[in-house]
Structures are given as C-alpha cells and as structure tokens.
Amino acid sequence: MPRSEPSRASAFAADVFKLVTGTTLAQAVAVLASPLLTRLYGPEAFGFLALFISITSILGVVACMRYEFAIMLPQEDREAANLLALSLLSVAVVSGLTIPALYFGGDPLLSLIRAPGLAPYLVLVPPYIFVSGVFLALNYWNSRTKHFGRLSVARVTSSLATVGTQLGAGFGGYATGGSLIGASLVGVSVSTGVLGGQIWRDDRALLRGSISWRGMLEGLRRYKKFPLIDSGSALLNTASWQLPAFLLAAFFSPVVVGFYSLGFMVLQLPMSLIGSSIAQVFFQRAAEARSDGTFSHLVENVFRLLIMIGIFPILTVTIIGPDLFAVVFGENWTEAGVYAQILSVWAFVWFISSPLSTIWAVLEKQTFGMRVTTLNFVTRVGSLILGGMSGSPVVALSLFAGSGILVYGYLNVKMMLFSGVRLLDVRKHVLSSLRLFSLFGVLLVGLKAAGAGPTILVVAACVLGLIYYLYIARTDRTVRSLVSSLGSRT
C-alpha cells in the first residue's frame, strides 16, 4: 500500500536532512578555510586547480559509462549489484585509456589553453579519474540502499583531508597550484576509501552472492541507452560547464580563471550545501513516485523548495558581490566578486533545474536531454568566443550568463511539462518567492545606495538571511518538515 503524502514528505525530508547535515559540515570546513586559502594562494594557483578539475571532470563524467545511474532503477538488488560491478569495470577501463590520451595529447592541450605550468600535474589525472569514478559508482549504490548517513561521513572526512593538506602545504611554503591539485586528490581518495569501506562492511554478502559476468552482460544490454545516448549528453554537458575555464585561459590568463573559479565556487554553495542532497534523494524517490502516480506532485514540491532555498543567497550576490568578496577573501579578490555578480541570476536558474535533471533518466527521455545539452554547449561556446574576441572577461561572462538564463529557463519549463506540473503553478511559486525576497533585497539596495561600507553590507546580509530562513522554516510546511526531520529516521 502506498504511503500517505505526509509520510512521503517526512521520509524525503529526513533523507535530505541526513545528507545536508554531512554536506553542511563538509562545506563549513571548506568555507571557513577559504579566507585563509585565498590569502595563502594567489589567483593563478586557483586557476591551475580549476583547469585540472576541468580536465578530470570532462573525462571522469563518462568513467562509469553512465551505468551508475542505472543502479537506482532495477527492482531486484541482485541486478543492481551487477550494474555496480559494471560501473566499476568501466572506471578501470576509462581511467586506463586516459594514460595514452594524455601522453600524446597533453602538451597540445596545454599549449591551446596557454597553461604550460600545468604540465607536471597531468600525471595525476588518471588516478584522480579512477578514484572519483569509483566514488561515483559507490555513491549511487549507497543511494539505492538509503544509507545516506554513510555519504555524510565520507564528505566530512574528504573535506577535512583536502583542507588540511591545502593549509599544511600553504603554511609550509608550498602555496602552488600543484599543492591545491594534490590536496584534491587526497580528499577524493579519502572519501572513496571511507564510503567503500562502509559499503563492503555492510553489503559484502549481497555483492558477493549477486555479481557475475552473466549478470553484468545482461545489465549492459538492458541499459544500453545510458552509454550510447546518455554518455554523449553527459560529456557535452560537462564540457559546456568546463568551457569557461578553458576559454578564459585561452583568451586571457590563468589569473582570470582563478577569479572565475572562486566566484563560481561561492555561487555553487547553495547547490553544494543542499541542492546536491535534494538531487540525490529526489532521484531515489522519483523512481518510486513514477510507479505509484505521485511523480508530478513530487516534482512540483521539490521545484518550490529549491526556489525558496536558493533565492536569497544567490540573488544577494547580485546586490553586494564585490563587497562580499572583499570582506571575506581579501581586497585582491574583489574582481572575483564582480564575476559572481554577473553570473548570479544564471546561477539561480541553474540551481533550480540541476537537482531535477535526473527526470530525464527516470522518464527515459535521454534523447531530449541530449538535444538540450547540445543547445547549451553551442550557446556557451558561441558566447564565450564572442566575449573573448572583445578582449573583456566581463563581456565574455555577461554573454555566457545571458545564454545560460535562456537555456536553463527553457529547460525548467520543459521539465515541468514532462512531469505533468502546470505552468500556472510554476509561475505562482516563482512570483511568491520573488516577492518575499524583494522585501529583504530592497533593504540591502537601500544600505548600498546610502553608502554603507562593505563590512556593514555583509553583516546586514547575514542578519537578513537568518531572518529569511527562520521565516520560511516557520511558515512553510515543506521546509518545516525538512528542519524537523532530524532524528525522525534512523
């Protein structure tokens, strides 16, 4: 018998809370360390890190050949276990193939993006792809088994390892891009080891008794759309995300990439803190909701929740971006605040769509997802090249943001239509949140117009943000359920 809607909401909120708790602690470590790191490391070092992550992200997104998404779909755990094994086998093959690819293509790539200083660190690309690919596969198995607390532990230990290594190297006199890159590899290795150890401890008997070559072959055939169609879409999508780093380096310098990477990192915080957790639980719940007829209701509720959560921090950056970065990261990073200010509205539209993007996998609409991803890739390439030719990073990022608002706005509309959510309801939720934010935004604009200093603006934003979230936690049932769910499930 299907569970009641309050029961579903409570279960969803409890699982999200488990992930958010660990993610918040992990991000808190990174955020608290950021003011120190930006004073130890310069923009160029962060630029090299961003370029390295861009390379590994593009190659790593197909490390599992997208079979990790299929792990969530079978009804039988035996079939899912074989998909996990198939994902891990794919990781080994793909990461191995990156060795000759980088041997022959590494130097031409670095020459193209004008980053020869990255050459000594290309040797870390294959192990990074392997370890992060293994983590990705284990992550989806973990979501299937609903042990979300495991992932929280893995994220916290990863953040501690990464930040500890970065700070240790920086204070030790090795404040280089290589230190940031090495620390990232340490962090992802620790998280993979922690999550893998917990899964092996708890699920070893199931995995040993289920995995077989025959089962893996059956999974490969049954879910062939994932590598054949979804891999191309994922590759294009990830490439379009990493394009700014490559093209900003090619047209300008790694320093500009460093400013961009910090600005984008701040805009990603709402996604990192809660959006990714909502996405992970949503994917698991969506597969169930599609079967029992509650899919559109789930999508609408998550859409509304994302708007309410994301609107304040992201649009606050629109108003006081440069002031925020000068206070938190130091005067040398004010330019990063300008970049974040330009990208903020686009980041808000993206924040809403990203956790819901697994709709394409649940509805098996990968072909449409591929078309949208191609459109996104083409518009990003065009906007960044035109902006690069202008000679101004500000123009390049403005065109990039404008194209992103249009594409992700269209994507949000199509996701709602495919899910059976009425556009009138979508409009109502958006306008309601905008009206609420405007009450707080007007106060910030007024303070800025009155000549308030950066520190006063940042303090005011923090106070207003606290009031905003206390208000929605008190007045909105979905948010209240999320907050009150701590300890409601084990």
C-alpha positions as CSV (number, residue, x, y, z in Angstrom):
1,M,0.0,0.0,0.0
2,P,1.5,3.4,-1.0
3,R,2.5,5.7,1.8
4,S,0.4,8.8,2.5
5,E,1.7,12.2,1.3
6,P,2.7,13.4,4.8
7,S,4.6,10.2,5.3
8,R,6.4,10.6,1.9
9,A,7.2,14.2,2.7
10,S,8.6,13.3,6.1
11,A,10.7,10.5,4.6
12,F,12.0,12.6,1.8
13,A,12.9,15.4,4.3
14,A,14.6,13.0,6.7
15,D,16.8,11.6,4.0
16,V,17.7,15.0,2.6
17,F,18.5,16.2,6.2
18,K,20.9,13.3,6.7
19,L,22.8,14.3,3.5
20,V,22.6,18.0,4.3
21,T,24.0,17.5,7.8
22,G,27.1,15.9,6.4
23,T,27.4,18.2,3.4
24,T,26.9,21.3,5.6
25,L,29.7,20.2,7.9
26,A,32.0,19.4,4.9
27,Q,31.2,22.7,3.3
28,A,31.6,24.6,6.5
29,V,35.2,23.3,6.8
30,A,35.9,24.4,3.2
31,V,34.2,27.8,3.7
32,L,35.9,28.6,7.0
33,A,39.2,27.7,5.4
34,S,38.6,29.8,2.3
35,P,39.6,33.2,3.7
36,L,42.9,31.6,4.8
37,L,43.5,29.8,1.5
38,T,42.8,33.0,-0.6
39,R,45.5,34.8,1.5
40,L,48.0,31.9,1.1
41,Y,47.4,31.1,-2.6
42,G,47.1,33.5,-5.4
43,P,44.6,33.6,-8.3
44,E,47.0,31.8,-10.6
45,A,47.2,28.8,-8.3
46,F,43.4,28.6,-8.1
47,G,43.4,28.9,-11.9
48,F,45.6,25.9,-12.3
49,L,43.4,23.9,-9.9
50,A,40.3,24.9,-11.9
51,L,41.9,23.8,-15.2
52,F,42.9,20.5,-13.7
53,I,39.4,19.9,-12.3
54,S,38.0,20.8,-15.7
55,I,40.1,18.2,-17.4
56,T,39.3,15.5,-14.9
57,S,35.6,16.4,-14.9
58,I,35.2,16.1,-18.6
59,L,37.0,12.7,-18.7
60,G,35.5,11.5,-15.4
61,V,31.9,12.1,-16.2
62,V,31.9,9.0,-18.5
63,A,34.2,7.0,-16.3
64,C,31.3,4.7,-15.4
65,M,29.8,5.0,-18.9
66,R,26.7,6.3,-17.1
67,Y,25.8,2.9,-15.7
68,E,25.9,4.4,-12.3
69,F,22.5,6.0,-13.0
70,A,21.1,2.6,-13.9
71,I,21.9,1.3,-10.4
72,M,18.9,3.0,-9.0
73,L,16.4,1.6,-11.4
74,P,16.1,-2.3,-11.1
75,Q,13.6,-3.7,-8.5
76,E,16.0,-6.5,-7.6
77,D,19.2,-5.8,-5.6
78,R,20.9,-8.6,-7.5
79,E,20.5,-6.8,-10.8
80,A,21.6,-3.5,-9.3
81,A,24.8,-5.2,-7.8
82,N,25.8,-6.3,-11.3
83,L,25.3,-2.7,-12.5
84,L,27.6,-1.6,-9.7
85,A,30.2,-4.1,-10.8
86,L,29.8,-3.0,-14.5
87,S,30.3,0.6,-13.4
88,L,33.5,-0.2,-11.6
89,L,34.8,-2.2,-14.5
90,S,34.1,0.8,-16.8
91,V,36.0,3.1,-14.4
92,A,39.1,0.9,-14.7
93,V,39.0,0.8,-18.5
94,V,38.3,4.6,-19.0
95,S,40.9,5.7,-16.5
96,G,43.5,3.4,-18.1
97,L,42.7,4.9,-21.5
98,T,43.5,8.4,-20.3
99,I,47.1,7.5,-19.9
100,P,48.0,7.2,-23.6
101,A,45.5,10.0,-24.4
102,L,47.3,12.5,-22.1
103,Y,50.7,11.2,-23.3
104,F,50.0,12.1,-26.9
105,G,47.5,15.0,-26.4
106,G,48.6,16.7,-23.1
107,D,51.1,19.1,-24.5
108,P,48.9,20.3,-27.4
109,L,46.0,20.8,-25.0
110,L,48.1,22.9,-22.6
111,S,49.5,24.9,-25.5
112,L,46.0,25.6,-26.7
113,I,44.8,26.9,-23.3
114,R,48.1,28.7,-22.6
115,A,48.8,26.9,-19.4
116,P,52.2,25.1,-19.7
117,G,52.6,25.4,-15.9
118,L,50.0,22.6,-15.6
119,A,52.2,20.0,-17.4
120,P,53.9,18.5,-14.3
121,Y,50.5,17.7,-12.8
122,L,48.9,15.8,-15.7
123,V,50.3,12.6,-14.3
124,L,47.7,12.9,-11.5
125,V,44.8,12.9,-14.0
126,P,44.4,9.1,-14.4
127,P,44.4,8.3,-10.7
128,Y,42.1,11.2,-10.0
129,I,39.6,9.9,-12.6
130,F,39.8,6.3,-11.2
131,V,39.2,7.3,-7.6
132,S,36.5,9.8,-8.3
133,G,34.8,7.3,-10.7
134,V,34.8,4.6,-8.1
135,F,33.3,7.0,-5.6
136,L,30.5,7.9,-8.1
137,A,29.5,4.3,-8.6
138,L,29.5,3.6,-4.8
139,N,27.6,6.8,-4.3
140,Y,24.6,5.6,-6.4
141,W,24.7,2.2,-4.8
142,N,24.6,3.9,-1.4
143,S,21.6,6.0,-2.5
144,R,19.8,2.8,-3.6
145,T,20.2,1.3,-0.2
146,K,19.2,4.5,1.5
147,H,22.2,4.6,3.8
148,F,22.6,8.4,3.4
149,G,24.5,8.7,6.7
150,R,27.4,6.9,5.1
151,L,27.8,9.6,2.5
152,S,27.7,12.3,5.1
153,V,30.7,10.7,6.9
154,A,32.6,10.4,3.6
155,R,32.0,14.0,2.6
156,V,33.2,15.3,6.0
157,T,36.4,13.2,6.0
158,S,37.1,14.3,2.4
159,S,36.7,17.9,3.3
160,L,38.9,17.7,6.3
161,A,41.6,15.8,4.3
162,T,41.5,18.3,1.4
163,V,41.6,21.4,3.5
164,G,44.2,20.0,5.9
165,T,46.5,19.2,3.1
166,Q,46.0,22.6,1.4
167,L,46.6,24.6,4.6
168,G,49.6,22.4,5.5
169,A,51.2,23.0,2.2
170,G,50.4,26.7,2.2
171,F,51.8,27.4,5.6
172,G,54.8,25.1,4.8
173,G,55.8,27.4,2.0
174,Y,54.4,25.3,-0.9
175,A,51.5,27.6,-1.9
176,T,51.3,26.5,-5.5
177,G,48.7,25.2,-7.9
178,G,50.3,21.7,-7.5
179,S,49.6,21.7,-3.8
180,L,45.9,22.5,-4.4
181,I,45.7,19.8,-7.0
182,G,47.4,17.2,-4.8
183,A,45.1,18.1,-1.9
184,S,42.1,17.5,-4.1
185,L,43.4,14.0,-5.0
186,V,43.9,13.3,-1.3
187,G,40.4,14.4,-0.4
188,V,38.6,12.3,-3.1
189,S,40.8,9.3,-2.2
190,V,39.8,9.5,1.5
191,S,36.1,9.8,0.7
192,T,36.2,6.9,-1.6
193,G,38.0,4.7,0.9
194,V,35.6,5.7,3.7
195,L,32.4,5.1,1.6
196,G,33.8,1.9,0.1
197,G,34.8,0.5,3.5
198,Q,31.3,1.1,4.9
199,I,29.6,-0.5,1.9
200,W,31.9,-3.5,1.9
201,R,31.3,-4.0,5.6
202,D,27.5,-3.9,5.4
203,D,26.8,-5.2,1.8
204,R,29.6,-7.7,1.2
205,A,27.4,-10.8,1.4
206,L,24.9,-9.4,-1.1
207,L,27.5,-8.2,-3.5
208,R,29.5,-11.5,-3.4
209,G,26.4,-13.5,-3.9
210,S,25.0,-11.4,-6.8
211,I,27.8,-10.3,-9.1
212,S,28.5,-12.5,-12.1
213,W,29.8,-12.0,-15.7
214,R,26.4,-13.1,-17.0
215,G,24.6,-10.6,-14.8
216,M,26.9,-7.8,-15.9
217,L,26.4,-8.6,-19.5
218,E,22.6,-8.6,-19.0
219,G,22.8,-5.2,-17.4
220,L,25.0,-3.9,-20.2
221,R,22.3,-4.9,-22.7
222,R,19.3,-3.9,-20.7
223,Y,20.6,-0.4,-20.0
224,K,22.5,0.2,-23.3
225,K,20.8,3.7,-23.7
226,F,22.9,5.0,-20.8
227,P,26.4,4.6,-22.5
228,L,25.0,5.0,-26.1
229,I,22.9,8.2,-25.5
230,D,23.4,9.5,-22.0
231,S,27.2,9.3,-22.1
232,G,27.3,11.7,-25.1
233,S,24.8,14.0,-23.4
234,A,26.8,13.9,-20.1
235,L,30.1,14.6,-21.9
236,L,28.7,17.6,-23.7
237,N,27.1,18.9,-20.6
238,T,30.3,18.6,-18.5
239,A,32.3,20.1,-21.4
240,S,30.0,23.0,-21.5
241,W,30.5,23.5,-17.8
242,Q,34.2,23.4,-18.0
243,L,34.4,25.6,-21.1
244,P,34.7,28.9,-19.2
245,A,37.9,27.7,-17.5
246,F,39.5,26.6,-20.9
247,L,38.3,29.6,-22.9
248,L,39.1,32.2,-20.3
249,A,42.6,30.7,-20.0
250,A,43.0,30.7,-23.8
251,F,41.7,34.3,-24.3
252,F,43.0,35.8,-21.1
253,S,45.1,34.0,-18.4
254,P,45.0,31.5,-15.5
255,V,44.6,34.5,-13.2
256,V,41.3,35.3,-14.8
257,V,40.4,31.6,-14.4
258,G,41.3,31.9,-10.7
259,F,38.9,34.8,-10.2
260,Y,36.2,33.0,-12.1
261,S,36.7,29.8,-10.2
262,L,36.3,31.4,-6.8
263,G,33.3,33.4,-7.9
264,F,31.6,30.3,-9.3
265,M,32.5,28.3,-6.1
266,V,30.6,30.8,-4.0
267,L,27.6,30.7,-6.3
268,Q,27.7,26.9,-6.1
269,L,27.5,26.8,-2.3
270,P,23.6,26.5,-2.2
271,M,23.9,23.6,-4.6
272,S,26.7,22.1,-2.7
273,L,25.1,22.5,0.7
274,I,21.6,21.3,-0.1
275,G,20.9,21.1,-3.8
276,S,23.0,18.1,-4.4
277,S,21.5,16.4,-1.4
278,I,18.0,17.1,-2.6
279,A,19.0,15.8,-6.1
280,Q,20.3,12.5,-4.7
281,V,17.2,11.8,-2.6
282,F,14.9,13.1,-5.4
283,F,16.3,10.6,-7.9
284,Q,15.7,7.7,-5.5
285,R,12.2,8.9,-4.6
286,A,11.3,9.8,-8.3
287,A,11.7,6.2,-9.4
288,E,9.1,5.1,-6.8
289,A,6.8,8.1,-7.4
290,R,6.6,7.3,-11.1
291,S,5.3,3.8,-10.3
292,D,2.6,4.9,-7.9
293,G,1.3,8.0,-9.7
294,T,2.7,10.8,-7.4
295,F,5.5,11.9,-9.7
296,S,4.1,15.3,-10.7
297,H,3.4,16.2,-7.0
298,L,6.9,15.3,-6.0
299,V,8.4,17.4,-8.8
300,E,6.3,20.4,-8.0
301,N,7.2,20.2,-4.3
302,V,10.9,19.9,-4.9
303,F,10.8,22.7,-7.5
304,R,9.1,25.1,-5.0
305,L,11.6,24.0,-2.2
306,L,14.6,24.8,-4.5
307,I,13.3,28.3,-5.3
308,M,12.7,29.1,-1.6
309,I,16.1,27.9,-0.5
310,G,18.2,29.2,-3.4
311,I,16.8,32.7,-4.0
312,F,18.2,34.5,-1.0
313,P,22.0,33.7,-1.1
314,I,22.3,33.7,-4.9
315,L,20.4,37.0,-5.5
316,T,22.2,38.6,-2.6
317,V,25.4,38.2,-4.5
318,T,23.7,40.2,-7.3
319,I,23.5,43.2,-5.0
320,I,26.7,43.1,-2.9
321,G,29.0,40.6,-4.8
322,P,32.2,42.7,-4.8
323,D,31.7,43.9,-1.2
324,L,31.2,40.3,0.0
325,F,34.4,39.0,-1.7
326,A,36.5,41.9,-0.5
327,V,35.5,41.3,3.1
328,V,35.6,37.5,3.1
329,F,38.5,36.8,0.8
330,G,40.6,39.9,0.8
331,E,40.8,43.0,-1.4
332,N,42.8,41.1,-4.0
333,W,39.7,39.1,-4.8
334,T,37.2,41.9,-5.5
335,E,37.3,41.1,-9.2
336,A,36.0,37.6,-8.4
337,G,33.0,39.3,-6.7
338,V,32.3,41.2,-9.9
339,Y,32.3,37.9,-11.9
340,A,30.0,36.3,-9.3
341,Q,27.7,39.3,-9.5
342,I,27.4,38.9,-13.3
343,L,26.7,35.2,-13.1
344,S,24.3,35.2,-10.1
345,V,20.9,35.3,-11.9
346,W,22.0,32.5,-14.2
347,A,23.2,30.5,-11.2
348,F,19.8,30.8,-9.6
349,V,18.0,29.5,-12.7
350,W,20.6,26.6,-12.9
351,F,20.2,25.9,-9.2
352,I,16.5,25.2,-9.7
353,S,17.0,22.9,-12.7
354,S,20.1,20.9,-11.7
355,P,18.6,18.7,-8.9
356,L,15.6,17.9,-11.1
357,S,17.7,17.0,-14.2
358,T,17.5,13.3,-13.3
359,I,13.9,13.5,-14.6
360,W,15.3,12.5,-18.0
361,A,16.7,9.3,-16.6
362,V,13.6,8.4,-14.7
363,L,11.3,9.1,-17.6
364,E,13.9,7.6,-20.0
365,K,13.9,10.8,-22.1
366,Q,17.6,10.8,-22.6
367,T,17.2,11.8,-26.3
368,F,15.5,15.1,-25.4
369,G,18.1,15.7,-22.7
370,M,20.8,15.3,-25.3
371,R,19.2,17.9,-27.5
372,V,19.1,20.4,-24.7
373,T,22.7,19.7,-23.7
374,T,23.8,20.2,-27.3
375,L,22.0,23.6,-27.4
376,N,23.6,24.5,-24.1
377,F,27.1,23.6,-25.4
378,V,26.7,25.5,-28.6
379,T,25.4,28.7,-26.9
380,R,28.2,28.6,-24.3
381,V,30.9,28.2,-26.9
382,G,29.5,31.0,-29.0
383,S,29.0,33.4,-26.1
384,L,32.5,32.8,-24.7
385,I,34.2,33.1,-28.0
386,L,32.4,36.3,-28.9
387,G,33.2,37.7,-25.4
388,G,36.8,36.5,-25.7
389,M,37.2,38.3,-29.0
390,S,36.0,41.5,-27.3
391,G,39.1,41.4,-25.0
392,S,37.0,41.8,-21.9
393,P,36.3,39.0,-19.3
394,V,33.3,40.9,-18.1
395,V,31.7,40.9,-21.6
396,A,32.5,37.2,-22.0
397,L,30.9,36.3,-18.7
398,S,27.9,38.5,-19.4
399,L,27.2,36.8,-22.7
400,F,27.7,33.4,-21.0
401,A,25.3,34.3,-18.2
402,G,22.7,35.6,-20.7
403,S,22.7,32.5,-22.8
404,G,22.6,30.3,-19.7
405,I,19.5,32.1,-18.3
406,L,17.6,31.4,-21.6
407,V,18.7,27.7,-21.9
408,Y,18.1,26.8,-18.3
409,G,14.8,28.7,-18.2
410,Y,13.6,26.7,-21.2
411,L,14.9,23.5,-19.5
412,N,12.9,24.3,-16.3
413,V,9.7,24.8,-18.4
414,K,10.2,21.5,-20.3
415,M,10.9,19.5,-17.1
416,M,7.6,20.8,-15.6
417,L,5.6,19.9,-18.7
418,F,7.1,16.4,-19.0
419,S,6.4,15.9,-15.3
420,G,2.7,17.0,-15.6
421,V,3.2,20.2,-13.5
422,R,1.0,23.1,-14.6
423,L,2.9,26.2,-15.7
424,L,0.4,28.4,-13.8
425,D,1.6,26.7,-10.6
426,V,5.2,27.2,-11.6
427,R,4.6,30.9,-12.1
428,K,2.8,31.2,-8.8
429,H,5.8,29.6,-6.9
430,V,8.4,31.8,-8.7
431,L,6.5,35.1,-8.1
432,S,5.8,34.2,-4.5
433,S,9.4,33.7,-3.7
434,L,10.5,36.8,-5.6
435,R,8.0,38.9,-3.7
436,L,9.4,37.6,-0.4
437,F,13.0,38.2,-1.4
438,S,12.3,41.7,-2.6
439,L,11.4,42.7,1.0
440,F,14.9,41.9,2.1
441,G,16.6,42.9,-1.2
442,V,15.2,46.4,-1.0
443,L,16.9,46.9,2.4
444,L,20.3,45.8,1.0
445,V,19.9,48.1,-2.0
446,G,19.0,51.0,0.3
447,L,22.0,50.4,2.5
448,K,24.3,50.3,-0.5
449,A,22.8,53.4,-2.0
450,A,23.3,55.2,1.3
451,G,27.0,54.5,1.1
452,A,27.3,51.7,3.7
453,G,30.7,50.1,3.7
454,P,31.4,46.5,2.6
455,T,31.6,45.1,6.2
456,I,28.2,46.7,7.1
457,L,26.6,45.3,3.9
458,V,27.9,41.8,4.6
459,V,26.8,41.8,8.2
460,A,23.3,43.1,7.2
461,A,23.1,40.4,4.5
462,C,23.8,37.7,7.1
463,V,21.2,39.1,9.6
464,L,18.6,39.4,6.8
465,G,19.4,35.9,5.6
466,L,18.9,34.5,9.1
467,I,15.5,36.2,9.4
468,Y,14.5,35.0,5.9
469,Y,15.3,31.3,6.6
470,L,13.7,31.4,10.1
471,Y,10.6,32.9,8.4
472,I,10.2,30.2,5.7
473,A,11.1,27.5,8.2
474,R,8.3,28.7,10.4
475,T,5.7,29.3,7.7
476,D,6.3,26.7,5.0
477,R,5.2,23.1,5.7
478,T,7.8,21.5,3.4
479,V,10.7,23.4,4.8
480,R,9.4,22.9,8.3
481,S,9.3,19.1,7.6
482,L,12.9,19.3,6.4
483,V,14.1,21.1,9.5
484,S,12.1,19.0,12.0
485,S,13.2,15.7,10.5
486,L,16.4,15.4,12.4
487,G,16.3,12.2,14.3
488,S,12.9,11.2,12.8
489,R,14.5,8.3,10.9
490,T,17.4,6.0,11.7
